[in-house]
Amino acid sequence: MTQKFHAAELAQWLQHLENGVAGGQIEMGLARVEAVRERMRLQPQCPLIVVGGTNGKGSVCAYLTQIYREAGYRVGTLTSPHLLRFNERIAINGQAVADELIVAAFERIEAARADTVLTYFEFNTLAAVAIFVQQQVDVMVLEVGLGGRLDAVNIFDADVAVITSIDLDHEAFLGDTIEKVAFEKAGIMRCGKPVVYGQLPVPCSLAAQAQTVGADLLLIGRDFDYHKQGLQQWSYRFHPQSESLCVAEHARHALPIPVLRGDFQMNNAACALTVLACLSEYLPLDIGAIKRGLLRVRHPGRFQILPGQPLTVLDVGHNPHAARALRSSLIALPYAEKRIAIFSMLADKDIDSVLEIIKDQFDCWLIAPLDLPRGMTIEALQQKFTQHAITTVTAYPSVRDAYVSALSQAGKNDRIVVFGSFHTVAEIMDLPSQ
């Protein structure tokens, strides 16, 4: 019998989990966490939405949370990773839950797990759902942490699943081709339930898995679409081709442009609206809730523009797909005299592709290491920039030092972009002035 862990403080629990309940390794597979779920008798009774994909997951979760909240529903949302506090991962009505609720949930998991080994994220997932059940939310929105098929979130059956996009990331776990990644993401599909897919073309493995499972695959451009109308509005249309899906065709006109920045946000919002349509029988809402949700949604660190001058952008993008989206969004911004990048990245990410995609968008780079086991050293970062023939590079001891330097040298017509990792952005968001 393993020694059971008990602590009164959340910080103690998190340190315990970070030290490795599972020996510090990610153990793929659902049997262990499913066994603990059964012992805890965790069975959500409200509609449950599972959101997967390479990029855009967090934005779709944010739209769903805010719109349902505007409609008067109580919403439980699981997201990852966090920027500043672990509590951000488990939110009710968009507000991080209190330490006491998380500690109580961890204690319950610890009591139920017996000798079963659980990872940090498995504890996180079980705790979130346990809290949502206890707090009697009306709808749960669960973001997939890694992949889908073998992710801890997948022990719960989605009433509607979303796969926002598919690109290469986490290749060591998900595979080194789009088709392999798509197969892993498709694991969240369920028989007879709708799955919203927000990107074209559709990978063959994803379409095949939908057919094998018997899920209702709803595709952007076929079953739902959107169109921008001028600078301030857009329209959405839902016209499902599946005869088994009992949801009426409808359209939403004169929608406000989402407050979240980037042209790709309309795509994310359209995915969210399709989920709303699929659950409209159980969670009805009016157009007013949708419009308010689009205007009041918050999702820090995703092409977030800080107030004041020079114009400063924070973006957690850390893979090629995100780099392409960031590049597109930067091109759409007004002209900047000097374009400054503050950049750092984790060593297990595809830095070569990211630099190649976006290097033409900056006049100078301020780089720094991340003080993490997975962070790239300053020497490794400098070597990558040399390999990509980027010469206007200055190294700093920390991201914060780089940011302070950028502010001291930037004029009001310049632009500063902080990106490359959640950790890179978090170091700036945590500054008192932010």
Order of alpha helices (4+ residues) and beta strands (2+ residues): alpha-alpha-beta-alpha-beta-beta-beta-alpha-alpha-beta-beta-alpha-alpha-beta-alpha-beta-beta-beta-beta-alpha-alpha-beta-beta-alpha-beta-alpha-beta-alpha-beta-alpha-beta-alpha
